[in-house]
Amino acid sequence: MNEIYDVAIIGAGPAGMTAALYASRSGMKTCMIEAGAPGGKMLKTYLVSNYPGVAEIPGPDLGMTMYEQSLAFGAEYIAGTVSEVLPDKTVRLTDGREIKARSVIVATGTKERLLGIPGEQELVGHGVSYCAVCDGAFFRNKTVAVIGGGNAALEESGFLSQFVDKMYIIIRRDQFRAEEKLQKEVMANPKVEIIRDTVPVRVVGEDTVTGLVVKNVKTGEESQLDVAGVFPYIGQDPISGMVKDLGVCDEHGAIITNQEMMTKVPGVFAAGDVRVTELRQIVTATSDGAKAAESAFLWAKEHLVPTEELAEELEA
């Protein structure tokens, strides 16, 4: 007999782990599928200081605590990459495995947006990095450039500043988009030079990064910064390829849901950063995960099929 899960959760970031906790506590047979290490972007976050009830905690520590709690009520962790979710809630993995479920919660989050300039992809891992926490120590006593003016860019700049001698922060506009607290910290940092109204044009280097060509958007003038590292933080794109054929995404790839976190495909839900939402934070992801699990539970009750009967249908 094929094993049937009440809910299959794709992704083990804060949304997925919270969904696994709430779903398993409600008595649902739950699995959580993750392609990488559990924790999501918390693993790449130096310090989390805006999670309610926790004054300040390293991101990996918060991620591990959530992970252990997510499995405490019997949820099963499955390592693997999901390639496709079918309308009947079958979850296909890239290695050929298929997971049968009554409902699916997509909580895959987002991936870093690329600059799309010459030299970027060629020098990833050789001076171009999308994770200051992962690679910051490699740039001790060097000069680096951070691209972006949002919270992520300034948070990671704070981490990098403990290693580097000098740091350029390059923003397209003349103002930051980040929270005022972060702006004040960056502006008070003697290692930081802010370059406004400027965009990156080309990453320079053969075997490793040696410079970054930038252009002033007002004057059109180009210049080269001598840097050993480039850290782009210009936004995120939803990881939603596994449901693209279900027609549940907007033009940017974000999954469209109602307030109950359900998509237009009955029994398929989404939670966290992967869905259409104005605010993408750990606290909003956990809220989404709890709501999605509750909605999946209520949906399963209304559309309950005995496990044996469903298994027979799948084997037929």
Disulfide bonds with the S-S distance in Angstrom:
Cys131-Cys134 2.14
